[in-house]
Amino acid sequence: IDFSAFVISLGSNAAMQLDPTQKGFDLDLAKQTIDILAMLEQKTAGNLTKEEDELLRNVLHETRLAWREVSRTAT
């Protein structure tokens, strides 16, 4: 597995955790997954290729937006 595949895997997990129709729906777990992505962003700053950096930033942005949206409707 390479870095990009790992980031995509985390993003996919977060998407499943944020889908109320899925058995694995869990806002707290999704937030934890987002926090892991954010930690990766901090810890790898300056050490990624341009493509890896863009992928990580995009996945993190999209999952954060999805979490906000789902958390508004779930409460």
C-alpha positions as CSV (number, residue, x, y, z in Angstrom):
1,I,0.0,0.0,0.0
2,D,1.3,3.5,-0.8
3,F,0.4,6.8,0.9
4,S,-2.3,7.7,-1.6
5,A,-4.0,4.4,-1.2
6,F,-3.9,4.8,2.5
7,V,-5.5,8.3,2.4
8,I,-8.2,7.0,0.0
9,S,-8.9,4.1,2.3
10,L,-9.3,6.5,5.3
11,G,-11.6,8.7,3.2
12,S,-13.7,5.7,2.2
13,N,-14.0,4.6,5.8
14,A,-15.1,8.1,6.8
15,A,-17.7,8.2,4.0
16,M,-19.2,4.9,5.2
17,Q,-19.1,6.1,8.8
18,L,-21.0,9.2,7.7
19,D,-23.7,7.4,5.7
20,P,-26.8,7.0,7.9
21,T,-28.0,4.1,5.6
22,Q,-24.9,2.0,6.4
23,K,-24.5,-0.4,9.3
24,G,-21.3,1.3,10.2
25,F,-22.8,4.8,10.6
26,D,-21.0,6.4,13.5
27,L,-20.4,10.2,13.8
28,D,-17.8,9.8,16.6
29,L,-15.8,7.3,14.7
30,A,-16.0,9.4,11.5
31,K,-14.6,12.4,13.6
32,Q,-11.8,10.2,14.8
33,T,-11.0,9.2,11.2
34,I,-11.0,12.8,10.2
35,D,-8.7,13.6,13.1
36,I,-6.3,10.9,11.8
37,L,-6.3,12.5,8.3
38,A,-5.6,15.9,9.9
39,M,-2.7,14.4,11.9
40,L,-1.3,12.9,8.7
41,E,-1.5,16.3,7.1
42,Q,0.5,17.9,10.0
43,K,3.0,15.1,10.3
44,T,3.8,14.9,6.6
45,A,3.9,18.6,5.8
46,G,6.7,19.3,3.4
47,N,7.4,15.6,2.8
48,L,4.7,14.7,0.2
49,T,4.6,14.9,-3.6
50,K,2.4,17.6,-5.0
51,E,-0.2,15.0,-5.9
52,E,-0.1,13.3,-2.5
53,D,-0.5,16.7,-0.8
54,E,-3.5,17.7,-3.0
55,L,-5.1,14.3,-2.4
56,L,-4.8,14.5,1.3
57,R,-6.1,18.1,1.5
58,N,-9.0,17.3,-0.8
59,V,-10.0,14.1,1.1
60,L,-9.7,16.0,4.4
61,H,-11.8,18.9,3.1
62,E,-14.5,16.7,1.7
63,T,-14.8,14.6,4.8
64,R,-14.9,17.6,7.1
65,L,-17.8,19.1,5.0
66,A,-19.6,15.8,5.0
67,W,-19.2,15.5,8.8
68,R,-20.6,19.0,9.3
69,E,-23.6,18.3,7.1
70,V,-24.4,14.9,8.6
71,S,-23.9,16.1,12.2
72,R,-26.4,19.0,11.6
73,T,-29.1,16.6,10.3
74,A,-28.4,13.9,12.8
75,T,-29.0,16.1,15.9
